[in-house]
Amino acid sequence: MPRLFFGLEIPEPIKASLLQVKTPVVGARWQNRGQLHLTLAFLGQVEEQQVALACDLARGITQSPFELNVHGLGCFGSPEKPKILWAGVSPENELRELQKNLATALTDNGFILENPSFKPHITLSRFRHSAGPVAPLLESYQDTLFGLMPVQHFVLYKSTPGPGGSVYTVTERFTLHP
């Protein structure tokens, strides 16, 4: 059974900017270029026959394209003991609308989402239990604009475990249209 999630691809220039944040922090497991994305809905393990239904539902989403500013850093957990370091996005209105429409279509048709609450972010690093502090990074990048991200489509990713972390492969792209 494939592990699947819907998300947004990050443009290469923004990825390059985000990868510049990587600095030595105790316990950090930095995401590589291929792992940078913004998760909309995490499905987890999905039966093969359900993949087609998920794609059909995604094709039915109607929403106009929009733009996001990728800026600043935040963390889940405390800055002294972070769990995840992330880059933020704004404005969130249209992104939240896209996520809600997708999540509703999926859950109304029997899918159970593994991330029911939605906090828009791009994960930069995950931390082990012995995490070092990230407060200096948060402060250094609080006003940094990493780039303007046009959102013209979203994708279904397949997640495959690998020795350097999960490998994400695009299964299908879904174009946004009013």
N, C-alpha and C positions, 0 to 999 in steps of 0.2 A: 504494500500500500504506500503510495507516495505521500510525503509531507508537503502540504501546500499552503500558500498564503498569497493574498492580494496585496499589491503595494505600488509605490511610485518609483520609477527609475530616477536616479540622480544624474544630471548632465555631467559630462567629463570635466569641464572647467571647475564646477563646484566640487566634484570629488577631489580634484587636485588641491584646491584650497583647504578642504576638510582634512586631507591627509597631512597637511603641514602642521596640524595641531599635535600630532604624535610626538610625545616627549617621554622621557623615562619617568614612569610613576610605578611605584611598587604594586605588584599584583595586577597590572593592566594587561589585558589581552585585546590589543588594537584590531579593529576591523580592517580588512584589506580592501582594495579598490572594488573588487567584485562583490563584496558584502554590503557596501553602502546602499541603503534604500530607505524608504519610509513605508512602514507597514500600515495597511488599511484594515485588513481582516485576516487573522491567522486561523486557518481551518484545521491544522494538524494532520494526522493520518486520515486519509480519505480513500474509501473504496473506489476502485478503478471506474466502476460504472457511474459513480457520483461526480466524476471530473467533468463529464459532458454537461451535466445539469448545472454545475457551478459556472461553467463557461457560458451556457445559455442565459443564465440569470444575469451575469456580468454584461453580456451584450445588450440586455434590456435596460441598462442604466442610461437615463437621459440627463445630461448636464452639460452646460457650456464649458469650454476650456477656460482656465484661469491661470494666475501667476502667484507664486509664493516667493517671499524673501527668505533665504536661509541665513540665519544670523544668530550670534550669541551662543553660549554654551550653558548647559544645565546638567543636573545629575539626579538620578533616583538614588535614594539613600541620602546620607548627610555628606557634605563636602569633606569631612574628616574620614568617613568610612563609606565611600561611594559603592554603589552596585553597578550602575551604568552611567557613563558620560555621554551626553548627547548634544547635538546642534538643534536649535529651535527653528520654527518656521512661522511666518505670519503673512497676511492675515489668515485666520483659521476658519472663517465663516464658510466659504465655498468648499474647503477641504473637509470640514466636519459634515457638511451636507452630502458630499460624495460618499464619505465613510458611512454615514447613517443610512443612506439609500441602499448601498451595497450590503451592509450588515442586515438590514431589514429584509431585503430580498432573499438573502441566504437563510436567515433564521426562520422566516415564514415558510421555507421549503425544506425544513428538517435539519439544516446544518447547525452545529453547535460551535460557536466561536470560542477560541481559547484565550482571546483578549477582549472580553466584553466591554471594558472601559477603554476609552480612546484618548490618549495624550499624544498629539502629533509631535514626532521627533525623528531624528536620524541618529541611530546608535553609532558612536565612534569607538567606544571601548566598553568591555565588560570587565568586572573585577573579581578576583578571588577573595576569599575571606580576609586575607592579610593585606587589604587595600591601603595604599598610601593616600594622603590628602590631595584633593584636586582644587582647593580654594584658590591657589595662585593662578591656575589655568582658567577658572571661571572668571576671575577678575580681569585677567589679561585679554580675554576674548569677549567680554560682556557686550561691547559695542561693535564687534566685527561683523561686517556683512560679507558672507561667503559667496553670495551671488543671487541673481534673480532666476527663478526656476519656472519656466513655462510648463503648465500641466495640460497636455493635450490628449493624454491617454493614461491608463493604468494597466497593470500587468498581473498575470497569474504566475507566481514563481513556484518552482519545485525546489525543495531544500534537501540536499543530500549530505549526510555527515562525511567529513574528510579529516585527514590528519592535521590540517591547518585551520580547522573550523569548518562550518557548513559551507557548501558550494551552492549558489543560487543560480538556477537556470530558468530563463523566461519560457513559459509554456505557450502563452498567448498574450497579445496586446489588445486592449479594448479602447477604441477611439471615443473621446468625449464629443458629444453633439447635443444641441438643444432639443 
